[in-house]
Amino acid sequence: MDVLNWLLDADPAIRWQVLRDLMHAPAEVYTAERERIATEGWGARLLALQDEDGQWAGGACFPASSLQTVPGEQGQPWISTLPTLQLLWGFGIDPDTERMRRGIGLIRDHCCWEHAGQPFFSGEVEPCINGRTVALGVYFGQQVDDIVARLLEEQLEDGGWNCDAEIGSCRSSFATTINVLEGLLAHERATGGSAASIAARRRGEEYLLERKLFRRKSTGEIVDPAWLQFSFPVRWHYDVLRALEYFRLAGDAPDPRMAEAIDLLRSKRQPDGTWLLENTHPGRVHFTLEEGDGRPSRWNTLRAMRVLNWCGQFGE
């Protein structure tokens, strides 16, 4: 298989990233492809499903009550505003189009969290949600400084974050931490950050690195075997590929403590040069993006190749 041609035989959301990140095409080439996301394929389909008030499925993190219960459904529904905006962010939709600016304005004015009715871009109480809200707010041009300040106050002694801290947990969660780190990195890239936010992000990175991205610090055991399987969309979940993608985006040279994780990533390359979709998180979706677990995944192949190129750039 010619992997690059296979990746290019895909939705614009994938094609433009392949052109930019793997083929290093001129900016005008990949930008033209990116512009198609809002009018063709997955991006256009998601935009067509947006409610008149700007939300998706009538809710922020969860669908409206009338849409929540489906007999026999497993997992969390992924059709509400938060997971849909995550998809559009992952697709790389242009946030400055008139269609997106209008839609985000409606979300800002009408979408409120189920927790206590807080406005969407004010965040709520769970750091894993707030980290994603920061990343989305930054991307779509919204003010999220107050959420960042809250996240800095909520960092735990071990360097990470945990949504269960409000009920007494003092040990961090890999999943919560990666969501917060992605948000802090996005905010730092957009604003320059502050000494406090940069230090907090670095401490959060150390939390993951001290554990080699998937092992217990105390015993060296694998924390959760599911983290060795790669998913897309990642939703709020953690896995090794998501962590490696974060560190790639952060831009530093690969730390020696992630060598085992990089070896794991290399080992999962198939004989045809692709990576598989391995761990789809169950729940109702607007529509599927790939052919299912155990099949070659364009998303995971793109993401894995980006990470390995980053490693190679630094002689890893």
N, C-alpha and C positions, 0 to 999 in steps of 0.2 A: 504494500500500500504506500502511495505517496501521501504522507501524513499532512503536509501543508495543503495540498490540493483537496484532501478530504475535509480539512478544517474550513477551507474557503467555500466548500459546497454546503453552506449553512446559512443561518439567519444573519442579517446585518449586524446584530449584537455581537456575534462571534467574529464575523469577517473583519470588522474594523479593528478589533483588538489583535487579530492575527497579523494584519497588515502593519500595525504600529509596533507590536512587541516582538514578533518573531521574524518578520520580513523587513522591518525597518524601512517601510515605504515612505515616500515624501509626505509631509503633513497634509498637503492638499488632497492626496489620494485617500488616506484613511479618514480624513475629515468628511470628505464627500460620502464615504460609506457610512460613517457614523450618522450623518444627517438623515439617512434612510430609516433609522430605527423608529422614529415617530410616525412614519407613514407606511411602513411595510412590516410584515412579520409579527414577531412576538410583541414588540413595543407598541405597535399600532393596535394589536388585539387587546392589550392591557388598557390602553388609553380609552378604547371604545367601551370598556366595562366600568369606567369611572361614573359614579353617581352624580346627579346634578349638583349636589352640595359639595362635591369634591372628594368624598370618601369612596372607598371600595367596600361593598357588602355592608354598608351602613355602620361600620365600626372602626375603631382605632387598632386595637390588638386582636379583637375578636369580631366576628360578624354580628350584625344586629340579632336580637333574640329570636326573631322570626326565621332567621337563616341558620341558627346554630345547631339544631338537632337534626341529624340525618340518621335514620335507623341503620345500625350496623357499621357506622363510620368509626374508623380507628384514627387516633392521633388528633392533633390540633388542626382546625381548619386554617388554611393558609391563603384565604381570599380577602382578608380585610386590608385596611390601609397600610399598616406597618409592613407586612411581608410583601405587599405589592410594590411599595416604594423601594424596598430593598432590591427587588428584581430589577426595577427600572434603573436604579443606581448601578447594580451589577452589569446591566446591559450597557451602561455608559450613555444613556439618553442625554441629549443636550439640554441642560437645565434652563438655558436662556431662550428657548423657543417660546413664542407667545402662548402656545398650547400648554406648555409646562408651567410657565409663570402664572397663568390664570388658574390652573388646577391646584398649584401649591398655595396660591392665595386663598382659594376656597377651603383647602384643608386647614390652613392657619386660622381661618375665621369660623369654621364650623365643626371641625373634628376634635373630639375630646376623649381623653382616656377613660376607660371603664373603671379604673381604680377609684377616682373621686371627681371626675369631670374636669380634670385639668386640661387646658388647651394643648393640642398635640405638640407644638414646638416649645412648650414649657417643660415637657417631660413629666414623669410620674415618680414612683418611689423605687422601682427595681433598677439597679445599675445595669443589668443586661439589656433592659429596654432603653434606658437613658443613653447608654453608649451608642446604640444603633440610632437613636434619635439625634444625637450630636452629629454623627456621620451624615445622616440624611439632611439635617438642617444646614450643615456647612455646604453640602453639595448643591442644595436647592436654594441657597442664598437667604437662609433664615437666621435670626439671632438666637444663639444657644449658649451664650456665655454663662448664664445662671445655672444651666445643667452641668457645665464643666466644673463650676465652682463646687457644686454639690458632690460631684464624683470625686474631686480631690479630697473633700472632707471624709468621704466614705472609704478611702483606701485602708486596707487592713494592715496589721503589723507585719505580716509575712510578705507584703508587697502587692497582693492581688485584691480582688473584689469578690463579693458573694452576695447574691440577692437574699440569702437567708440571714445576713448580718442583722437585719432589723428584728429578727426573732432570736438573736443571741449567738449566731455562729461567729467564731473568730478565726476560722480557717477559710482560705480563699477557694474559689471555684475556677477551674480552667475555662469553663464556658463563659461565665460572667466576665472573667478577666479579658478574654480575647475580644469580647464585644466592646468593653470599655477602651481597650488599647486601640482598636480600630477607630473609635470615635475621637480619642485624644490625638491620634496621629493626623486624622483629617483636619481637626481644629487647628493643630499646630501648623500644618502645611498652609492653611488658609490665612491665619492671623499672625504667625510667628510664635504663638504660644507665650507662656510666661515661664520664669524660672521654676515656679512651683509646678506647673503642668508638665514641663519637660522632665523634671526630676521624678514626678509621679509616674510618667510613662516609662521612664528608664527602670524604675523599681518594679513596675509591672512586668517588663520584659525579663528582668532577673528572676522573677517568680517562675516564669515558664522555663527559662534557660537552666536554672538550678535543678530542674526536674527533667531536663533533656527533652522537653516538649510533651512527654507522655508518661513519665515514671514518677513514682512516689519518692520524695526526697529522703524519707526515713528508711525505706527498705530497698529502693531501686526497682520494685515491682511495677509492672504496667498497671496504671490506674484503671483504665477501661479499655478492653480489647476493641470496642467499637471505634475508638479514636484512631485505630490503625486502618480503618476503612474510610474511603473518601466519598463524600456526598456532594451533590449540587442540586438545588440550592442548599446552602448550609443552614439557613434559617438562624436560630439562636445557638445552634449546636457547635461543639468543638470537634475538630479532628486535626491530625498532623499536617495535612496539606493546607488547611486554613491557617494554621500557625506559621508555616513556612511562607505562605503568600504574604502574611502580615510583615514578617521580617524582610522579605524582598522589597516590599513597598517602603519600609522604613529606611532602606538604602545603605545600611552599613554592610561591611563584609560579613559573610557567614561566620557565626561564632563557632568555635570548635565543639561546643557542647550540643550543637544541633547535627553533628556528623551522623549519629545513628538514625535520626529522622530523615536526613537526606539519603542515606543508604536505603532506608525503607522505601522512599519514593522511587529511587532508581530501580529497586527490585520489582516494583509493580508494573514496570513497562512491559507491555505484551510483545510477542515476537513481531507483530506488524507495526510496532512503534506507537501504539495507542495506550491509553490508560482506561480502566473500566469505571463505570458507575457502580458503586459497591453498597451504599447505605442510604437509600432514599428515606427521608423522614416522613412517616405516614401522616396523612391528613388531606382534606379536600383541597384541590388546586383549581385555578382557572382553566388550565390546560397543561399537558405534559410538555417538557422541553427535551426529553431524551427517550430512548427506547426501553429503559428499565435496567434494574440491577443485573450485573453480570454481562452487560453489553458494552461495547466501546463507547466512551463518553467524550464528546467534543469539548465540553466544558472542562472536565478533569484533565484531558490531554493538553489543552491550551494552558491551563494553570500549572500543570506539572512541568511543561516545557519552559515556561517563563521562569519558574524557580530554578531549574537546572541550568538555564542560560545565565541566570544571576550567579549561581555557584561558579560556573565556568569563567565568568568575567573576572572573578577574584582568584582564579587558579585553584578552585576547590577540586 
